[in-house]
Amino acid sequence: MVGNVIVGQSGGPTAVINSSLAGVYKTAIDRGAPKVYGMLFGIQGFLDEQYIDLSDYIKNDLDIEILKRTPSAFLGTCRYKLPAIHENQEIYVKIFEILNKLNVECFIYIGGNDSMDTIKKLSDYAILTGQTQKFVGVPKTIDNDLAGTDHTPGFGSAAKYIGSITKEVIRDGLVYDQQSVTILEIMGRNAGWLTGAAALAKCEDCEGPDMIFLPEITFDVDEFMRKVADLHKKKKSVVVAVSEGVRVADGRYVCELTDGIDYVDAFGHRQLTGTARYLAEKISREVPGCKTRAIEFNSLQRCASHIVSRVDITEAYQVGGSAVKAAFEGETAKMVILKRLFDDPYICITDLYDVHKVANVEKKVPREWINETGDYVTQEFVNYVKPLIPAELTPMMTDGLPRHLYYTEKENK
């Protein structure tokens, strides 16, 4: 392959998505790519011909190491859904005109479910029209809901953060000699992997949260209130982790039982917030003498690079490099996956998976990894997550704060 490489980032940011970008860049340069372009704001920005030459920003190995440790998305992302090919071929014609103008032969897209939909459609169009570009997806999502892969880069660091913060919240709740209930709202629309990670807080120096509720199980508000009232009678401090996406029997999100939700993204996803607040206010009204707190981890759980998992950031770099290797060897319409061989010692390798089997498919927490009463995860769940969080990659510090690599619009050509 003698053509150029282009890489984009899409969807929500993570603590390690830029490590995948670093892996793409370093591998492409090492394999002789003349140029490695970065599309700004994903495929949406690319349609407006927003892109940069990454060599203008990544000048040496130190920059690569800083980029690996930089949270969020260096290139910016988008939530943009490409239309079906038969609905609007003009968009595809425009994309391939730009790719051909830039002499791009390798298109790498880092993202989650919706991003793999983009890879699927572009690779299908290339095959239908006889284009030669190769399209490979790099998995990324803190939600860990991508099919085909054992886990996704980004999840391990988010799980590590959630477990750590849950421990600290539990410790904080024991400060005063008074009873309280704290509700932790954790990301997860339809899959409860992140919320389940709160169970990591249960260890020799912490009893962990009292209950954990995932979106895989229908949420019964009355039963929840009964359980909280019982715990309140027995314990000074009660801590409950709940997914933002839990639903009641009629299909409504619990957060929809309060104020309306108006924002919907391009993929039809409603913005979910307020689950913890609704439950905390209900407890405050109905459980006598109970102080309540609602804590939304919100976007803090996405990009906590100060407590990043070394396993996670290393695997993120590896899947980026593997995507370039696959494209250079002629693979297309594939997503790089992680295959776990052993838990102890933990060994995981990369492989390829048909993107058509991944796009728009959600991987949920298996029912057998949730306890019978639906209010906690099992030890099997914990055993699955634990190998993903060991060790840290210390940030490079400047004046006491982490150093990041970034670009500014004034530098954009």
Contacts in CASP RR format, 6 or more apart in sequence:
PFRMAT RR
TARGET T0000
AUTHOR 0000-0000-0000
METHOD contacts of the structure
MODEL  1
MVGNVIVGQSGGPTAVINSSLAGVYKTAIDRGAPKVYGMLFGIQGFLDEQ
YIDLSDYIKNDLDIEILKRTPSAFLGTCRYKLPAIHENQEIYVKIFEILN
KLNVECFIYIGGNDSMDTIKKLSDYAILTGQTQKFVGVPKTIDNDLAGTD
HTPGFGSAAKYIGSITKEVIRDGLVYDQQSVTILEIMGRNAGWLTGAAAL
AKCEDCEGPDMIFLPEITFDVDEFMRKVADLHKKKKSVVVAVSEGVRVAD
GRYVCELTDGIDYVDAFGHRQLTGTARYLAEKISREVPGCKTRAIEFNSL
QRCASHIVSRVDITEAYQVGGSAVKAAFEGETAKMVILKRLFDDPYICIT
DLYDVHKVANVEKKVPREWINETGDYVTQEFVNYVKPLIPAELTPMMTDG
LPRHLYYTEKENK
1 31 0 8 1.000
1 33 0 8 1.000
1 105 0 8 1.000
1 106 0 8 1.000
1 327 0 8 1.000
1 328 0 8 1.000
1 330 0 8 1.000
2 34 0 8 1.000
2 105 0 8 1.000
3 33 0 8 1.000
3 34 0 8 1.000
3 103 0 8 1.000
3 104 0 8 1.000
3 105 0 8 1.000
3 106 0 8 1.000
4 33 0 8 1.000
4 34 0 8 1.000
4 35 0 8 1.000
4 36 0 8 1.000
4 37 0 8 1.000
4 102 0 8 1.000
4 103 0 8 1.000
4 104 0 8 1.000
4 105 0 8 1.000
4 106 0 8 1.000
5 24 0 8 1.000
5 28 0 8 1.000
5 33 0 8 1.000
5 35 0 8 1.000
5 36 0 8 1.000
5 37 0 8 1.000
5 104 0 8 1.000
5 105 0 8 1.000
5 106 0 8 1.000
5 107 0 8 1.000
5 108 0 8 1.000
5 324 0 8 1.000
5 327 0 8 1.000
6 36 0 8 1.000
6 37 0 8 1.000
6 38 0 8 1.000
6 39 0 8 1.000
6 46 0 8 1.000
6 51 0 8 1.000
6 99 0 8 1.000
6 102 0 8 1.000
6 104 0 8 1.000
6 106 0 8 1.000
6 107 0 8 1.000
6 108 0 8 1.000
7 21 0 8 1.000
7 24 0 8 1.000
7 25 0 8 1.000
7 36 0 8 1.000
7 37 0 8 1.000
7 38 0 8 1.000
7 39 0 8 1.000
7 54 0 8 1.000
7 75 0 8 1.000
7 108 0 8 1.000
7 109 0 8 1.000
7 110 0 8 1.000
8 21 0 8 1.000
8 38 0 8 1.000
8 39 0 8 1.000
8 42 0 8 1.000
8 43 0 8 1.000
8 46 0 8 1.000
8 75 0 8 1.000
8 108 0 8 1.000
8 109 0 8 1.000
8 110 0 8 1.000
9 17 0 8 1.000
9 21 0 8 1.000
9 42 0 8 1.000
9 73 0 8 1.000
9 74 0 8 1.000
9 75 0 8 1.000
9 76 0 8 1.000
9 77 0 8 1.000
9 109 0 8 1.000
9 110 0 8 1.000
9 111 0 8 1.000
9 140 0 8 1.000
10 42 0 8 1.000
10 43 0 8 1.000
10 77 0 8 1.000
10 78 0 8 1.000
10 79 0 8 1.000
10 80 0 8 1.000
10 109 0 8 1.000
10 110 0 8 1.000
10 111 0 8 1.000
10 112 0 8 1.000
10 114 0 8 1.000
10 115 0 8 1.000
10 118 0 8 1.000
11 77 0 8 1.000
11 78 0 8 1.000
11 79 0 8 1.000
11 111 0 8 1.000
11 112 0 8 1.000
11 114 0 8 1.000
11 115 0 8 1.000
12 73 0 8 1.000
12 77 0 8 1.000
12 79 0 8 1.000
12 111 0 8 1.000
12 141 0 8 1.000
12 142 0 8 1.000
12 302 0 8 1.000
13 71 0 8 1.000
13 72 0 8 1.000
13 73 0 8 1.000
13 76 0 8 1.000
13 77 0 8 1.000
13 302 0 8 1.000
13 303 0 8 1.000
14 71 0 8 1.000
14 140 0 8 1.000
14 141 0 8 1.000
14 142 0 8 1.000
14 153 0 8 1.000
14 154 0 8 1.000
14 157 0 8 1.000
14 158 0 8 1.000
14 302 0 8 1.000
14 303 0 8 1.000
15 71 0 8 1.000
15 154 0 8 1.000
15 157 0 8 1.000
15 158 0 8 1.000
15 161 0 8 1.000
15 302 0 8 1.000
15 303 0 8 1.000
15 304 0 8 1.000
15 305 0 8 1.000
15 308 0 8 1.000
15 312 0 8 1.000
15 313 0 8 1.000
16 68 0 8 1.000
16 140 0 8 1.000
16 153 0 8 1.000
16 154 0 8 1.000
16 157 0 8 1.000
16 305 0 8 1.000
16 308 0 8 1.000
16 312 0 8 1.000
16 313 0 8 1.000
16 316 0 8 1.000
17 72 0 8 1.000
17 73 0 8 1.000
17 110 0 8 1.000
17 111 0 8 1.000
17 140 0 8 1.000
17 153 0 8 1.000
17 154 0 8 1.000
17 316 0 8 1.000
18 67 0 8 1.000
18 68 0 8 1.000
18 69 0 8 1.000
18 70 0 8 1.000
18 71 0 8 1.000
18 72 0 8 1.000
18 73 0 8 1.000
18 74 0 8 1.000
18 405 0 8 1.000
19 67 0 8 1.000
19 68 0 8 1.000
19 69 0 8 1.000
19 153 0 8 1.000
19 313 0 8 1.000
19 314 0 8 1.000
19 316 0 8 1.000
19 317 0 8 1.000
20 110 0 8 1.000
20 138 0 8 1.000
20 140 0 8 1.000
20 153 0 8 1.000
20 316 0 8 1.000
20 317 0 8 1.000
20 319 0 8 1.000
20 320 0 8 1.000
21 67 0 8 1.000
21 74 0 8 1.000
21 75 0 8 1.000
21 110 0 8 1.000
21 320 0 8 1.000
22 58 0 8 1.000
22 64 0 8 1.000
22 67 0 8 1.000
22 68 0 8 1.000
22 317 0 8 1.000
23 64 0 8 1.000
23 317 0 8 1.000
23 318 0 8 1.000
23 320 0 8 1.000
23 321 0 8 1.000
23 324 0 8 1.000
24 36 0 8 1.000
24 108 0 8 1.000
24 110 0 8 1.000
24 138 0 8 1.000
24 320 0 8 1.000
24 321 0 8 1.000
24 323 0 8 1.000
24 324 0 8 1.000
25 36 0 8 1.000
25 54 0 8 1.000
25 58 0 8 1.000
25 64 0 8 1.000
26 64 0 8 1.000
26 321 0 8 1.000
27 320 0 8 1.000
27 321 0 8 1.000
27 324 0 8 1.000
27 325 0 8 1.000
28 36 0 8 1.000
28 106 0 8 1.000
28 324 0 8 1.000
29 36 0 8 1.000
29 55 0 8 1.000
31 324 0 8 1.000
31 325 0 8 1.000
31 328 0 8 1.000
33 106 0 8 1.000
33 324 0 8 1.000
34 103 0 8 1.000
35 53 0 8 1.000
35 55 0 8 1.000
35 102 0 8 1.000
36 53 0 8 1.000
36 54 0 8 1.000
36 55 0 8 1.000
37 51 0 8 1.000
37 52 0 8 1.000
37 53 0 8 1.000
37 54 0 8 1.000
37 102 0 8 1.000
37 104 0 8 1.000
38 51 0 8 1.000
38 52 0 8 1.000
38 53 0 8 1.000
38 54 0 8 1.000
38 75 0 8 1.000
39 45 0 8 1.000
39 46 0 8 1.000
39 50 0 8 1.000
39 51 0 8 1.000
39 75 0 8 1.000
40 46 0 8 1.000
40 50 0 8 1.000
40 51 0 8 1.000
40 52 0 8 1.000
40 75 0 8 1.000
40 76 0 8 1.000
40 412 0 8 1.000
41 50 0 8 1.000
41 75 0 8 1.000
41 76 0 8 1.000
41 77 0 8 1.000
41 78 0 8 1.000
42 75 0 8 1.000
42 76 0 8 1.000
42 77 0 8 1.000
42 78 0 8 1.000
42 80 0 8 1.000
42 109 0 8 1.000
43 78 0 8 1.000
43 80 0 8 1.000
43 82 0 8 1.000
43 95 0 8 1.000
43 109 0 8 1.000
43 118 0 8 1.000
44 78 0 8 1.000
44 80 0 8 1.000
45 78 0 8 1.000
46 95 0 8 1.000
46 98 0 8 1.000
47 91 0 8 1.000
47 94 0 8 1.000
47 95 0 8 1.000
49 98 0 8 1.000
50 412 0 8 1.000
51 102 0 8 1.000
52 75 0 8 1.000
52 407 0 8 1.000
52 411 0 8 1.000
52 412 0 8 1.000
52 413 0 8 1.000
53 413 0 8 1.000
56 411 0 8 1.000
57 63 0 8 1.000
57 405 0 8 1.000
57 407 0 8 1.000
57 411 0 8 1.000
58 64 0 8 1.000
58 67 0 8 1.000
58 405 0 8 1.000
63 405 0 8 1.000
65 396 0 8 1.000
66 396 0 8 1.000
66 403 0 8 1.000
66 404 0 8 1.000
66 405 0 8 1.000
67 74 0 8 1.000
67 405 0 8 1.000
68 313 0 8 1.000
68 317 0 8 1.000
68 393 0 8 1.000
69 305 0 8 1.000
69 308 0 8 1.000
69 313 0 8 1.000
69 393 0 8 1.000
69 395 0 8 1.000
69 396 0 8 1.000
69 402 0 8 1.000
69 403 0 8 1.000
69 404 0 8 1.000
70 305 0 8 1.000
70 404 0 8 1.000
70 405 0 8 1.000
70 406 0 8 1.000
71 302 0 8 1.000
71 303 0 8 1.000
71 304 0 8 1.000
71 305 0 8 1.000
71 308 0 8 1.000
71 404 0 8 1.000
72 303 0 8 1.000
74 405 0 8 1.000
74 406 0 8 1.000
74 407 0 8 1.000
79 114 0 8 1.000
79 265 0 8 1.000
79 266 0 8 1.000
79 267 0 8 1.000
79 269 0 8 1.000
80 266 0 8 1.000
81 114 0 8 1.000
81 117 0 8 1.000
81 266 0 8 1.000
81 267 0 8 1.000
82 91 0 8 1.000
82 92 0 8 1.000
82 117 0 8 1.000
82 118 0 8 1.000
82 121 0 8 1.000
82 122 0 8 1.000
83 91 0 8 1.000
84 121 0 8 1.000
85 92 0 8 1.000
85 121 0 8 1.000
85 124 0 8 1.000
85 125 0 8 1.000
85 128 0 8 1.000
92 121 0 8 1.000
92 122 0 8 1.000
92 125 0 8 1.000
92 129 0 8 1.000
95 122 0 8 1.000
96 125 0 8 1.000
96 126 0 8 1.000
96 129 0 8 1.000
96 131 0 8 1.000
96 133 0 8 1.000
99 107 0 8 1.000
99 131 0 8 1.000
99 133 0 8 1.000
104 133 0 8 1.000
105 132 0 8 1.000
105 133 0 8 1.000
105 134 0 8 1.000
105 327 0 8 1.000
106 133 0 8 1.000
106 134 0 8 1.000
106 136 0 8 1.000
106 324 0 8 1.000
106 327 0 8 1.000
106 328 0 8 1.000
107 119 0 8 1.000
107 122 0 8 1.000
107 133 0 8 1.000
107 134 0 8 1.000
107 135 0 8 1.000
107 136 0 8 1.000
107 327 0 8 1.000
108 136 0 8 1.000
108 137 0 8 1.000
108 138 0 8 1.000
108 320 0 8 1.000
108 323 0 8 1.000
108 324 0 8 1.000
108 327 0 8 1.000
109 115 0 8 1.000
109 116 0 8 1.000
109 118 0 8 1.000
109 119 0 8 1.000
109 135 0 8 1.000
109 136 0 8 1.000
109 137 0 8 1.000
109 138 0 8 1.000
110 137 0 8 1.000
110 138 0 8 1.000
110 140 0 8 1.000
110 320 0 8 1.000
111 137 0 8 1.000
111 138 0 8 1.000
111 139 0 8 1.000
111 140 0 8 1.000
111 141 0 8 1.000
112 139 0 8 1.000
112 140 0 8 1.000
112 141 0 8 1.000
112 146 0 8 1.000
112 152 0 8 1.000
113 141 0 8 1.000
113 145 0 8 1.000
113 146 0 8 1.000
113 358 0 8 1.000
113 359 0 8 1.000
113 360 0 8 1.000
113 361 0 8 1.000
113 362 0 8 1.000
114 267 0 8 1.000
114 360 0 8 1.000
115 137 0 8 1.000
115 140 0 8 1.000
116 137 0 8 1.000
116 146 0 8 1.000
116 335 0 8 1.000
116 355 0 8 1.000
116 358 0 8 1.000
116 359 0 8 1.000
116 360 0 8 1.000
117 359 0 8 1.000
117 360 0 8 1.000
119 135 0 8 1.000
119 136 0 8 1.000
119 137 0 8 1.000
119 333 0 8 1.000
119 335 0 8 1.000
119 355 0 8 1.000
119 359 0 8 1.000
120 333 0 8 1.000
120 355 0 8 1.000
120 356 0 8 1.000
120 358 0 8 1.000
120 359 0 8 1.000
122 133 0 8 1.000
122 135 0 8 1.000
123 135 0 8 1.000
123 332 0 8 1.000
123 333 0 8 1.000
123 355 0 8 1.000
124 333 0 8 1.000
125 131 0 8 1.000
126 132 0 8 1.000
126 133 0 8 1.000
126 135 0 8 1.000
126 332 0 8 1.000
127 332 0 8 1.000
127 333 0 8 1.000
133 332 0 8 1.000
134 326 0 8 1.000
134 327 0 8 1.000
134 330 0 8 1.000
134 331 0 8 1.000
134 332 0 8 1.000
135 327 0 8 1.000
135 332 0 8 1.000
135 333 0 8 1.000
135 355 0 8 1.000
136 323 0 8 1.000
136 324 0 8 1.000
136 326 0 8 1.000
136 327 0 8 1.000
136 331 0 8 1.000
136 332 0 8 1.000
136 334 0 8 1.000
136 335 0 8 1.000
136 336 0 8 1.000
137 323 0 8 1.000
137 334 0 8 1.000
137 335 0 8 1.000
137 336 0 8 1.000
137 355 0 8 1.000
138 319 0 8 1.000
138 320 0 8 1.000
138 323 0 8 1.000
138 335 0 8 1.000
138 336 0 8 1.000
139 146 0 8 1.000
139 149 0 8 1.000
139 152 0 8 1.000
139 153 0 8 1.000
139 319 0 8 1.000
139 335 0 8 1.000
139 336 0 8 1.000
139 337 0 8 1.000
139 338 0 8 1.000
140 152 0 8 1.000
140 153 0 8 1.000
140 154 0 8 1.000
140 316 0 8 1.000
141 152 0 8 1.000
141 154 0 8 1.000
141 155 0 8 1.000
142 152 0 8 1.000
142 154 0 8 1.000
142 155 0 8 1.000
142 157 0 8 1.000
142 158 0 8 1.000
142 187 0 8 1.000
142 194 0 8 1.000
142 301 0 8 1.000
142 302 0 8 1.000
143 152 0 8 1.000
143 155 0 8 1.000
143 187 0 8 1.000
143 188 0 8 1.000
143 189 0 8 1.000
143 191 0 8 1.000
143 193 0 8 1.000
143 194 0 8 1.000
144 151 0 8 1.000
144 152 0 8 1.000
144 155 0 8 1.000
144 191 0 8 1.000
144 193 0 8 1.000
144 194 0 8 1.000
144 363 0 8 1.000
145 152 0 8 1.000
145 190 0 8 1.000
145 191 0 8 1.000
145 193 0 8 1.000
145 362 0 8 1.000
145 363 0 8 1.000
145 364 0 8 1.000
146 152 0 8 1.000
146 335 0 8 1.000
146 358 0 8 1.000
146 363 0 8 1.000
147 357 0 8 1.000
147 358 0 8 1.000
147 361 0 8 1.000
147 362 0 8 1.000
147 363 0 8 1.000
148 335 0 8 1.000
148 337 0 8 1.000
148 353 0 8 1.000
148 357 0 8 1.000
148 358 0 8 1.000
148 363 0 8 1.000
149 335 0 8 1.000
149 337 0 8 1.000
149 338 0 8 1.000
149 339 0 8 1.000
149 353 0 8 1.000
150 337 0 8 1.000
150 338 0 8 1.000
150 339 0 8 1.000
150 340 0 8 1.000
150 348 0 8 1.000
151 338 0 8 1.000
151 340 0 8 1.000
151 384 0 8 1.000
151 388 0 8 1.000
152 338 0 8 1.000
153 312 0 8 1.000
153 315 0 8 1.000
153 316 0 8 1.000
153 319 0 8 1.000
153 338 0 8 1.000
154 312 0 8 1.000
154 316 0 8 1.000
155 193 0 8 1.000
155 194 0 8 1.000
155 312 0 8 1.000
155 388 0 8 1.000
156 309 0 8 1.000
156 311 0 8 1.000
156 312 0 8 1.000
156 385 0 8 1.000
156 388 0 8 1.000
156 389 0 8 1.000
157 304 0 8 1.000
157 305 0 8 1.000
157 307 0 8 1.000
157 308 0 8 1.000
157 309 0 8 1.000
157 312 0 8 1.000
157 313 0 8 1.000
157 389 0 8 1.000
158 187 0 8 1.000
158 194 0 8 1.000
158 197 0 8 1.000
158 301 0 8 1.000
158 302 0 8 1.000
158 304 0 8 1.000
159 193 0 8 1.000
159 194 0 8 1.000
159 197 0 8 1.000
159 200 0 8 1.000
159 309 0 8 1.000
159 385 0 8 1.000
159 388 0 8 1.000
159 389 0 8 1.000
160 200 0 8 1.000
160 307 0 8 1.000
160 308 0 8 1.000
160 309 0 8 1.000
160 312 0 8 1.000
160 388 0 8 1.000
160 389 0 8 1.000
161 300 0 8 1.000
161 301 0 8 1.000
161 304 0 8 1.000
161 307 0 8 1.000
162 186 0 8 1.000
162 194 0 8 1.000
162 195 0 8 1.000
162 197 0 8 1.000
162 198 0 8 1.000
162 200 0 8 1.000
162 297 0 8 1.000
162 301 0 8 1.000
163 197 0 8 1.000
163 198 0 8 1.000
163 200 0 8 1.000
163 201 0 8 1.000
164 201 0 8 1.000
164 307 0 8 1.000
165 297 0 8 1.000
165 300 0 8 1.000
165 301 0 8 1.000
166 184 0 8 1.000
166 198 0 8 1.000
166 200 0 8 1.000
166 201 0 8 1.000
166 208 0 8 1.000
166 209 0 8 1.000
166 239 0 8 1.000
166 241 0 8 1.000
167 201 0 8 1.000
167 203 0 8 1.000
167 206 0 8 1.000
167 208 0 8 1.000
169 182 0 8 1.000
169 184 0 8 1.000
169 239 0 8 1.000
169 295 0 8 1.000
170 201 0 8 1.000
170 206 0 8 1.000
170 207 0 8 1.000
170 208 0 8 1.000
170 209 0 8 1.000
170 237 0 8 1.000
170 239 0 8 1.000
171 206 0 8 1.000
173 180 0 8 1.000
173 182 0 8 1.000
173 237 0 8 1.000
173 239 0 8 1.000
174 236 0 8 1.000
174 237 0 8 1.000
177 236 0 8 1.000
178 236 0 8 1.000
178 291 0 8 1.000
179 232 0 8 1.000
179 235 0 8 1.000
179 236 0 8 1.000
179 237 0 8 1.000
179 289 0 8 1.000
179 290 0 8 1.000
179 291 0 8 1.000
180 236 0 8 1.000
180 237 0 8 1.000
180 238 0 8 1.000
180 290 0 8 1.000
180 291 0 8 1.000
180 292 0 8 1.000
180 293 0 8 1.000
181 228 0 8 1.000
181 231 0 8 1.000
181 232 0 8 1.000
181 237 0 8 1.000
181 238 0 8 1.000
181 239 0 8 1.000
181 240 0 8 1.000
181 280 0 8 1.000
181 283 0 8 1.000
181 287 0 8 1.000
181 290 0 8 1.000
181 291 0 8 1.000
181 292 0 8 1.000
181 293 0 8 1.000
182 237 0 8 1.000
182 238 0 8 1.000
182 239 0 8 1.000
182 240 0 8 1.000
182 292 0 8 1.000
182 293 0 8 1.000
182 294 0 8 1.000
182 295 0 8 1.000
183 240 0 8 1.000
183 242 0 8 1.000
183 275 0 8 1.000
183 276 0 8 1.000
183 279 0 8 1.000
183 280 0 8 1.000
183 283 0 8 1.000
183 292 0 8 1.000
183 293 0 8 1.000
183 294 0 8 1.000
183 295 0 8 1.000
184 198 0 8 1.000
184 209 0 8 1.000
184 239 0 8 1.000
184 240 0 8 1.000
184 241 0 8 1.000
184 242 0 8 1.000
184 276 0 8 1.000
184 295 0 8 1.000
184 297 0 8 1.000
185 242 0 8 1.000
185 243 0 8 1.000
185 244 0 8 1.000
185 273 0 8 1.000
185 274 0 8 1.000
185 275 0 8 1.000
185 276 0 8 1.000
185 277 0 8 1.000
185 294 0 8 1.000
185 295 0 8 1.000
185 296 0 8 1.000
185 297 0 8 1.000
185 298 0 8 1.000
186 194 0 8 1.000
186 195 0 8 1.000
186 196 0 8 1.000
186 197 0 8 1.000
186 198 0 8 1.000
186 241 0 8 1.000
186 242 0 8 1.000
186 243 0 8 1.000
186 244 0 8 1.000
186 297 0 8 1.000
186 301 0 8 1.000
187 194 0 8 1.000
187 195 0 8 1.000
187 243 0 8 1.000
187 244 0 8 1.000
187 297 0 8 1.000
187 298 0 8 1.000
187 301 0 8 1.000
187 302 0 8 1.000
188 194 0 8 1.000
188 195 0 8 1.000
188 215 0 8 1.000
188 243 0 8 1.000
188 244 0 8 1.000
188 245 0 8 1.000
188 272 0 8 1.000
189 215 0 8 1.000
189 244 0 8 1.000
189 245 0 8 1.000
189 269 0 8 1.000
189 272 0 8 1.000
190 215 0 8 1.000
190 245 0 8 1.000
190 362 0 8 1.000
190 364 0 8 1.000
191 215 0 8 1.000
191 216 0 8 1.000
191 362 0 8 1.000
191 363 0 8 1.000
191 364 0 8 1.000
191 365 0 8 1.000
192 214 0 8 1.000
192 215 0 8 1.000
192 216 0 8 1.000
192 243 0 8 1.000
192 364 0 8 1.000
192 365 0 8 1.000
193 365 0 8 1.000
193 385 0 8 1.000
194 243 0 8 1.000
194 301 0 8 1.000
195 212 0 8 1.000
195 213 0 8 1.000
195 214 0 8 1.000
195 215 0 8 1.000
195 241 0 8 1.000
195 242 0 8 1.000
195 243 0 8 1.000
196 212 0 8 1.000
196 214 0 8 1.000
196 241 0 8 1.000
196 365 0 8 1.000
196 377 0 8 1.000
196 381 0 8 1.000
196 385 0 8 1.000
197 385 0 8 1.000
198 208 0 8 1.000
198 209 0 8 1.000
198 212 0 8 1.000
198 241 0 8 1.000
199 208 0 8 1.000
199 209 0 8 1.000
199 212 0 8 1.000
199 376 0 8 1.000
199 377 0 8 1.000
199 381 0 8 1.000
199 382 0 8 1.000
200 382 0 8 1.000
200 385 0 8 1.000
200 386 0 8 1.000
200 389 0 8 1.000
201 208 0 8 1.000
201 209 0 8 1.000
202 208 0 8 1.000
202 209 0 8 1.000
202 382 0 8 1.000
208 239 0 8 1.000
209 239 0 8 1.000
209 240 0 8 1.000
209 241 0 8 1.000
210 231 0 8 1.000
210 235 0 8 1.000
210 238 0 8 1.000
210 239 0 8 1.000
210 240 0 8 1.000
211 227 0 8 1.000
211 231 0 8 1.000
211 240 0 8 1.000
211 241 0 8 1.000
211 375 0 8 1.000
211 376 0 8 1.000
212 240 0 8 1.000
212 241 0 8 1.000
212 242 0 8 1.000
212 375 0 8 1.000
212 376 0 8 1.000
212 377 0 8 1.000
213 219 0 8 1.000
213 224 0 8 1.000
213 240 0 8 1.000
213 241 0 8 1.000
213 242 0 8 1.000
213 243 0 8 1.000
213 246 0 8 1.000
213 374 0 8 1.000
213 375 0 8 1.000
214 243 0 8 1.000
214 246 0 8 1.000
214 365 0 8 1.000
214 370 0 8 1.000
214 374 0 8 1.000
214 377 0 8 1.000
215 243 0 8 1.000
215 245 0 8 1.000
215 246 0 8 1.000
215 247 0 8 1.000
216 364 0 8 1.000
216 365 0 8 1.000
216 367 0 8 1.000
216 370 0 8 1.000
217 246 0 8 1.000
217 370 0 8 1.000
217 374 0 8 1.000
218 247 0 8 1.000
218 248 0 8 1.000
218 249 0 8 1.000
219 246 0 8 1.000
219 247 0 8 1.000
219 248 0 8 1.000
219 254 0 8 1.000
220 248 0 8 1.000
220 249 0 8 1.000
221 248 0 8 1.000
221 254 0 8 1.000
221 257 0 8 1.000
221 279 0 8 1.000
221 282 0 8 1.000
224 279 0 8 1.000
225 282 0 8 1.000
225 283 0 8 1.000
225 286 0 8 1.000
225 287 0 8 1.000
227 375 0 8 1.000
228 238 0 8 1.000
228 240 0 8 1.000
228 283 0 8 1.000
228 287 0 8 1.000
229 286 0 8 1.000
229 287 0 8 1.000
231 238 0 8 1.000
232 238 0 8 1.000
232 287 0 8 1.000
232 290 0 8 1.000
240 279 0 8 1.000
242 254 0 8 1.000
242 275 0 8 1.000
242 276 0 8 1.000
242 279 0 8 1.000
243 275 0 8 1.000
244 253 0 8 1.000
244 255 0 8 1.000
244 272 0 8 1.000
244 273 0 8 1.000
244 274 0 8 1.000
244 275 0 8 1.000
245 253 0 8 1.000
245 254 0 8 1.000
245 255 0 8 1.000
245 272 0 8 1.000
245 275 0 8 1.000
246 253 0 8 1.000
246 254 0 8 1.000
246 275 0 8 1.000
247 253 0 8 1.000
247 254 0 8 1.000
248 254 0 8 1.000
248 257 0 8 1.000
253 261 0 8 1.000
253 270 0 8 1.000
253 272 0 8 1.000
253 275 0 8 1.000
254 275 0 8 1.000
254 278 0 8 1.000
254 279 0 8 1.000
255 261 0 8 1.000
255 272 0 8 1.000
255 273 0 8 1.000
255 274 0 8 1.000
255 275 0 8 1.000
255 278 0 8 1.000
257 278 0 8 1.000
258 274 0 8 1.000
258 277 0 8 1.000
258 278 0 8 1.000
259 274 0 8 1.000
261 270 0 8 1.000
261 271 0 8 1.000
261 272 0 8 1.000
261 273 0 8 1.000
262 271 0 8 1.000
263 270 0 8 1.000
263 271 0 8 1.000
264 270 0 8 1.000
264 271 0 8 1.000
265 271 0 8 1.000
273 296 0 8 1.000
273 298 0 8 1.000
274 294 0 8 1.000
274 296 0 8 1.000
276 294 0 8 1.000
276 295 0 8 1.000
276 296 0 8 1.000
277 294 0 8 1.000
277 296 0 8 1.000
279 294 0 8 1.000
280 292 0 8 1.000
280 293 0 8 1.000
280 294 0 8 1.000
281 292 0 8 1.000
281 294 0 8 1.000
283 290 0 8 1.000
283 292 0 8 1.000
284 290 0 8 1.000
284 291 0 8 1.000
284 292 0 8 1.000
305 395 0 8 1.000
305 402 0 8 1.000
306 395 0 8 1.000
306 402 0 8 1.000
307 392 0 8 1.000
308 392 0 8 1.000
308 393 0 8 1.000
309 388 0 8 1.000
309 389 0 8 1.000
309 390 0 8 1.000
309 391 0 8 1.000
309 392 0 8 1.000
310 390 0 8 1.000
310 391 0 8 1.000
310 392 0 8 1.000
310 393 0 8 1.000
311 346 0 8 1.000
311 387 0 8 1.000
311 388 0 8 1.000
311 389 0 8 1.000
311 390 0 8 1.000
311 391 0 8 1.000
312 388 0 8 1.000
312 389 0 8 1.000
313 393 0 8 1.000
315 338 0 8 1.000
315 348 0 8 1.000
318 350 0 8 1.000
319 336 0 8 1.000
319 338 0 8 1.000
319 350 0 8 1.000
320 336 0 8 1.000
322 336 0 8 1.000
322 350 0 8 1.000
323 336 0 8 1.000
326 334 0 8 1.000
326 336 0 8 1.000
326 352 0 8 1.000
331 352 0 8 1.000
333 354 0 8 1.000
333 355 0 8 1.000
333 356 0 8 1.000
334 352 0 8 1.000
334 353 0 8 1.000
334 354 0 8 1.000
334 355 0 8 1.000
335 352 0 8 1.000
335 353 0 8 1.000
335 354 0 8 1.000
335 355 0 8 1.000
335 358 0 8 1.000
336 350 0 8 1.000
336 351 0 8 1.000
336 352 0 8 1.000
336 353 0 8 1.000
337 350 0 8 1.000
337 351 0 8 1.000
337 352 0 8 1.000
337 353 0 8 1.000
338 348 0 8 1.000
338 349 0 8 1.000
338 350 0 8 1.000
338 351 0 8 1.000
339 348 0 8 1.000
339 349 0 8 1.000
339 350 0 8 1.000
339 351 0 8 1.000
340 346 0 8 1.000
340 347 0 8 1.000
340 348 0 8 1.000
340 387 0 8 1.000
341 347 0 8 1.000
341 348 0 8 1.000
341 349 0 8 1.000
343 383 0 8 1.000
343 387 0 8 1.000
344 387 0 8 1.000
346 387 0 8 1.000
346 390 0 8 1.000
365 377 0 8 1.000
365 381 0 8 1.000
368 378 0 8 1.000
368 380 0 8 1.000
369 377 0 8 1.000
369 378 0 8 1.000
369 380 0 8 1.000
369 381 0 8 1.000
369 384 0 8 1.000
370 376 0 8 1.000
370 377 0 8 1.000
370 378 0 8 1.000
370 381 0 8 1.000
371 377 0 8 1.000
371 378 0 8 1.000
395 402 0 8 1.000
395 403 0 8 1.000
396 402 0 8 1.000
396 403 0 8 1.000
397 403 0 8 1.000
END
